[in-house]
Structure formats: structure tokens, C-alpha cells
Amino acid sequence: MRTSTSTTAGRPRSDVTATVFAATLRSVRELGYAGATMDRIAAAAGVAKTTIYRRWPSKGALVVDCLLDAFGPVPLEGASREEVMSSAVHWIAGKIGEPGVGAAFAGVFSDAVSDPALREILSTRLQEPYRLALQEALDEPDHRVLLFIDVVTGTLLHRMGMTGEPMVDADVSALIEMVLGPYR
């Protein structure tokens, strides 16, 4: 009597997301945001393109989830509002400086300018959780927290886009001093 053992081909599901996220950031770092197509990301991850499209309807949606994974929760550390804001700025500066992350963020942000569906994903999935966490920690109105996020993130992405390098620590400290003034 012949017995067959069933084996599942491919990677276990739990590893697919992490593998695709790593391949996405690597592809963006190596090829640029525009060059990191879904085909190339799938090839870099060693998965079928259909595997990616079952989870993410577009490259923008994939990159937003990849960024959420890369960023994780914002560490709101400090005894004072200034310390909390300072730690948040250092955190986002560090994250944007990680290989592929700044380019992925800038690319998806740029695409969202002319894509309302992507703008909605970016706003609700990426910005909103951080806005809510900061708003609770800082006890500031919505519009002031959004201004804080816009000024800090915009400045960091602008520097990355203009130089190809993350902002150096001395400039991050100067940015913090500039931004904290209105919140004191």
C-alpha cells in the first residue's frame, strides 16, 4: 500500500508578509520607488504576483502597509510635552533614514497627490494612528497635531529628496527647536 505525505509548497503564510515587506524596501532602495514595480517586488520576494495582489490591491497600498510595519508604534517618551515631541521627531527622523523607508514614503506620498484613493489609504492607515497617539499624548487640537506632523515629516522628506541622505543629528536637533516654539 502506498502512502503519500502531503506537503505544502511555498512559504508559510506568516512569512509571506514579512518577506514581501523586506523585498519592497530592498526594491525601492535598489531601483527607486518608480522602478519597484509589483512584478519586481514579487520576483525579489520569490512569490507570485497574484500572491501580492491578493493581499494588496495596489503598490501604494502595499507600500503604506510596509511603512506601517517599518515604523511600528510611535514611542511617546518623556515627562514633558517637549520631551514627548522631541522623542517623536527623533523617532521619525530615524525611521525615514532607514534603507528604503524614506524613498518608499516619499514615493507613495508623491503618488497620493494625484490619486485620491491612495491619498485616503495614506491618510487613514498611516497618518491617522500617529495623529491620534500624538493628540492624546500632547493634549493638542487636531489641527495643531496635523501641523506638527506636516512640518516635521515634510522637512525630513524634503531633505532626503534633495540630498539623498537622511537629516544629520545636529539638523534634527535644530528642527526640534524650531518646531517646539509654538507648542511651548
MODELLER restraints for C-alpha pairs under 7 A, 6 or more apart:
rsr = mdl.restraints
at = mdl.atoms
rsr.add(forms.Gaussian(group=physical.xy_distance, feature=features.Distance(at['CA:19:A'], at['CA:45:A']), mean=5.78, stdev=0.5))
rsr.add(forms.Gaussian(group=physical.xy_distance, feature=features.Distance(at['CA:20:A'], at['CA:45:A']), mean=5.30, stdev=0.5))
rsr.add(forms.Gaussian(group=physical.xy_distance, feature=features.Distance(at['CA:21:A'], at['CA:66:A']), mean=5.28, stdev=0.5))
rsr.add(forms.Gaussian(group=physical.xy_distance, feature=features.Distance(at['CA:23:A'], at['CA:41:A']), mean=5.78, stdev=0.5))
rsr.add(forms.Gaussian(group=physical.xy_distance, feature=features.Distance(at['CA:23:A'], at['CA:44:A']), mean=5.43, stdev=0.5))
rsr.add(forms.Gaussian(group=physical.xy_distance, feature=features.Distance(at['CA:23:A'], at['CA:45:A']), mean=5.15, stdev=0.5))
rsr.add(forms.Gaussian(group=physical.xy_distance, feature=features.Distance(at['CA:24:A'], at['CA:41:A']), mean=5.53, stdev=0.5))
rsr.add(forms.Gaussian(group=physical.xy_distance, feature=features.Distance(at['CA:25:A'], at['CA:100:A']), mean=4.75, stdev=0.5))
rsr.add(forms.Gaussian(group=physical.xy_distance, feature=features.Distance(at['CA:25:A'], at['CA:101:A']), mean=6.43, stdev=0.5))
rsr.add(forms.Gaussian(group=physical.xy_distance, feature=features.Distance(at['CA:26:A'], at['CA:100:A']), mean=6.27, stdev=0.5))
rsr.add(forms.Gaussian(group=physical.xy_distance, feature=features.Distance(at['CA:27:A'], at['CA:36:A']), mean=5.27, stdev=0.5))
rsr.add(forms.Gaussian(group=physical.xy_distance, feature=features.Distance(at['CA:27:A'], at['CA:41:A']), mean=6.27, stdev=0.5))
rsr.add(forms.Gaussian(group=physical.xy_distance, feature=features.Distance(at['CA:28:A'], at['CA:36:A']), mean=5.28, stdev=0.5))
rsr.add(forms.Gaussian(group=physical.xy_distance, feature=features.Distance(at['CA:28:A'], at['CA:100:A']), mean=5.60, stdev=0.5))
rsr.add(forms.Gaussian(group=physical.xy_distance, feature=features.Distance(at['CA:28:A'], at['CA:103:A']), mean=6.68, stdev=0.5))
rsr.add(forms.Gaussian(group=physical.xy_distance, feature=features.Distance(at['CA:28:A'], at['CA:104:A']), mean=6.24, stdev=0.5))
rsr.add(forms.Gaussian(group=physical.xy_distance, feature=features.Distance(at['CA:29:A'], at['CA:99:A']), mean=6.36, stdev=0.5))
rsr.add(forms.Gaussian(group=physical.xy_distance, feature=features.Distance(at['CA:29:A'], at['CA:100:A']), mean=4.36, stdev=0.5))
rsr.add(forms.Gaussian(group=physical.xy_distance, feature=features.Distance(at['CA:29:A'], at['CA:103:A']), mean=6.99, stdev=0.5))
rsr.add(forms.Gaussian(group=physical.xy_distance, feature=features.Distance(at['CA:33:A'], at['CA:103:A']), mean=6.42, stdev=0.5))
rsr.add(forms.Gaussian(group=physical.xy_distance, feature=features.Distance(at['CA:33:A'], at['CA:104:A']), mean=5.96, stdev=0.5))
rsr.add(forms.Gaussian(group=physical.xy_distance, feature=features.Distance(at['CA:33:A'], at['CA:107:A']), mean=5.45, stdev=0.5))
rsr.add(forms.Gaussian(group=physical.xy_distance, feature=features.Distance(at['CA:38:A'], at['CA:49:A']), mean=6.79, stdev=0.5))
rsr.add(forms.Gaussian(group=physical.xy_distance, feature=features.Distance(at['CA:38:A'], at['CA:59:A']), mean=6.29, stdev=0.5))
rsr.add(forms.Gaussian(group=physical.xy_distance, feature=features.Distance(at['CA:39:A'], at['CA:49:A']), mean=6.13, stdev=0.5))
rsr.add(forms.Gaussian(group=physical.xy_distance, feature=features.Distance(at['CA:42:A'], at['CA:48:A']), mean=5.87, stdev=0.5))
rsr.add(forms.Gaussian(group=physical.xy_distance, feature=features.Distance(at['CA:42:A'], at['CA:49:A']), mean=5.27, stdev=0.5))
rsr.add(forms.Gaussian(group=physical.xy_distance, feature=features.Distance(at['CA:42:A'], at['CA:52:A']), mean=6.95, stdev=0.5))
rsr.add(forms.Gaussian(group=physical.xy_distance, feature=features.Distance(at['CA:56:A'], at['CA:62:A']), mean=5.40, stdev=0.5))
rsr.add(forms.Gaussian(group=physical.xy_distance, feature=features.Distance(at['CA:60:A'], at['CA:108:A']), mean=5.78, stdev=0.5))
rsr.add(forms.Gaussian(group=physical.xy_distance, feature=features.Distance(at['CA:60:A'], at['CA:118:A']), mean=6.29, stdev=0.5))
rsr.add(forms.Gaussian(group=physical.xy_distance, feature=features.Distance(at['CA:61:A'], at['CA:121:A']), mean=6.84, stdev=0.5))
rsr.add(forms.Gaussian(group=physical.xy_distance, feature=features.Distance(at['CA:63:A'], at['CA:104:A']), mean=6.68, stdev=0.5))
rsr.add(forms.Gaussian(group=physical.xy_distance, feature=features.Distance(at['CA:63:A'], at['CA:108:A']), mean=6.91, stdev=0.5))
rsr.add(forms.Gaussian(group=physical.xy_distance, feature=features.Distance(at['CA:64:A'], at['CA:122:A']), mean=6.37, stdev=0.5))
rsr.add(forms.Gaussian(group=physical.xy_distance, feature=features.Distance(at['CA:64:A'], at['CA:126:A']), mean=6.56, stdev=0.5))
rsr.add(forms.Gaussian(group=physical.xy_distance, feature=features.Distance(at['CA:67:A'], at['CA:101:A']), mean=6.93, stdev=0.5))
rsr.add(forms.Gaussian(group=physical.xy_distance, feature=features.Distance(at['CA:68:A'], at['CA:126:A']), mean=6.33, stdev=0.5))
rsr.add(forms.Gaussian(group=physical.xy_distance, feature=features.Distance(at['CA:71:A'], at['CA:95:A']), mean=6.31, stdev=0.5))
rsr.add(forms.Gaussian(group=physical.xy_distance, feature=features.Distance(at['CA:74:A'], at['CA:88:A']), mean=6.65, stdev=0.5))
rsr.add(forms.Gaussian(group=physical.xy_distance, feature=features.Distance(at['CA:74:A'], at['CA:130:A']), mean=6.75, stdev=0.5))
rsr.add(forms.Gaussian(group=physical.xy_distance, feature=features.Distance(at['CA:75:A'], at['CA:88:A']), mean=6.54, stdev=0.5))
rsr.add(forms.Gaussian(group=physical.xy_distance, feature=features.Distance(at['CA:76:A'], at['CA:84:A']), mean=5.23, stdev=0.5))
rsr.add(forms.Gaussian(group=physical.xy_distance, feature=features.Distance(at['CA:76:A'], at['CA:87:A']), mean=6.51, stdev=0.5))
rsr.add(forms.Gaussian(group=physical.xy_distance, feature=features.Distance(at['CA:76:A'], at['CA:88:A']), mean=6.25, stdev=0.5))
rsr.add(forms.Gaussian(group=physical.xy_distance, feature=features.Distance(at['CA:77:A'], at['CA:83:A']), mean=6.78, stdev=0.5))
rsr.add(forms.Gaussian(group=physical.xy_distance, feature=features.Distance(at['CA:77:A'], at['CA:84:A']), mean=5.12, stdev=0.5))
rsr.add(forms.Gaussian(group=physical.xy_distance, feature=features.Distance(at['CA:77:A'], at['CA:87:A']), mean=6.08, stdev=0.5))
rsr.add(forms.Gaussian(group=physical.xy_distance, feature=features.Distance(at['CA:78:A'], at['CA:84:A']), mean=4.90, stdev=0.5))
rsr.add(forms.Gaussian(group=physical.xy_distance, feature=features.Distance(at['CA:81:A'], at['CA:138:A']), mean=6.00, stdev=0.5))
rsr.add(forms.Gaussian(group=physical.xy_distance, feature=features.Distance(at['CA:82:A'], at['CA:180:A']), mean=6.81, stdev=0.5))
rsr.add(forms.Gaussian(group=physical.xy_distance, feature=features.Distance(at['CA:86:A'], at['CA:176:A']), mean=6.14, stdev=0.5))
rsr.add(forms.Gaussian(group=physical.xy_distance, feature=features.Distance(at['CA:89:A'], at['CA:152:A']), mean=6.86, stdev=0.5))
rsr.add(forms.Gaussian(group=physical.xy_distance, feature=features.Distance(at['CA:89:A'], at['CA:176:A']), mean=6.88, stdev=0.5))
rsr.add(forms.Gaussian(group=physical.xy_distance, feature=features.Distance(at['CA:93:A'], at['CA:156:A']), mean=6.55, stdev=0.5))
rsr.add(forms.Gaussian(group=physical.xy_distance, feature=features.Distance(at['CA:95:A'], at['CA:101:A']), mean=6.88, stdev=0.5))
rsr.add(forms.Gaussian(group=physical.xy_distance, feature=features.Distance(at['CA:96:A'], at['CA:102:A']), mean=4.35, stdev=0.5))
rsr.add(forms.Gaussian(group=physical.xy_distance, feature=features.Distance(at['CA:96:A'], at['CA:166:A']), mean=6.95, stdev=0.5))
rsr.add(forms.Gaussian(group=physical.xy_distance, feature=features.Distance(at['CA:97:A'], at['CA:166:A']), mean=4.79, stdev=0.5))
rsr.add(forms.Gaussian(group=physical.xy_distance, feature=features.Distance(at['CA:102:A'], at['CA:157:A']), mean=6.75, stdev=0.5))
rsr.add(forms.Gaussian(group=physical.xy_distance, feature=features.Distance(at['CA:102:A'], at['CA:160:A']), mean=6.95, stdev=0.5))
rsr.add(forms.Gaussian(group=physical.xy_distance, feature=features.Distance(at['CA:106:A'], at['CA:157:A']), mean=6.37, stdev=0.5))
rsr.add(forms.Gaussian(group=physical.xy_distance, feature=features.Distance(at['CA:112:A'], at['CA:118:A']), mean=5.17, stdev=0.5))
rsr.add(forms.Gaussian(group=physical.xy_distance, feature=features.Distance(at['CA:112:A'], at['CA:119:A']), mean=4.56, stdev=0.5))
rsr.add(forms.Gaussian(group=physical.xy_distance, feature=features.Distance(at['CA:113:A'], at['CA:119:A']), mean=6.85, stdev=0.5))
rsr.add(forms.Gaussian(group=physical.xy_distance, feature=features.Distance(at['CA:131:A'], at['CA:145:A']), mean=6.45, stdev=0.5))
rsr.add(forms.Gaussian(group=physical.xy_distance, feature=features.Distance(at['CA:131:A'], at['CA:146:A']), mean=6.75, stdev=0.5))
rsr.add(forms.Gaussian(group=physical.xy_distance, feature=features.Distance(at['CA:134:A'], at['CA:145:A']), mean=6.83, stdev=0.5))
rsr.add(forms.Gaussian(group=physical.xy_distance, feature=features.Distance(at['CA:135:A'], at['CA:141:A']), mean=6.89, stdev=0.5))
rsr.add(forms.Gaussian(group=physical.xy_distance, feature=features.Distance(at['CA:135:A'], at['CA:142:A']), mean=6.72, stdev=0.5))
rsr.add(forms.Gaussian(group=physical.xy_distance, feature=features.Distance(at['CA:135:A'], at['CA:145:A']), mean=6.08, stdev=0.5))
rsr.add(forms.Gaussian(group=physical.xy_distance, feature=features.Distance(at['CA:156:A'], at['CA:167:A']), mean=6.55, stdev=0.5))
rsr.add(forms.Gaussian(group=physical.xy_distance, feature=features.Distance(at['CA:159:A'], at['CA:166:A']), mean=6.77, stdev=0.5))
rsr.add(forms.Gaussian(group=physical.xy_distance, feature=features.Distance(at['CA:159:A'], at['CA:167:A']), mean=6.35, stdev=0.5))
rsr.add(forms.Gaussian(group=physical.xy_distance, feature=features.Distance(at['CA:160:A'], at['CA:166:A']), mean=5.22, stdev=0.5))
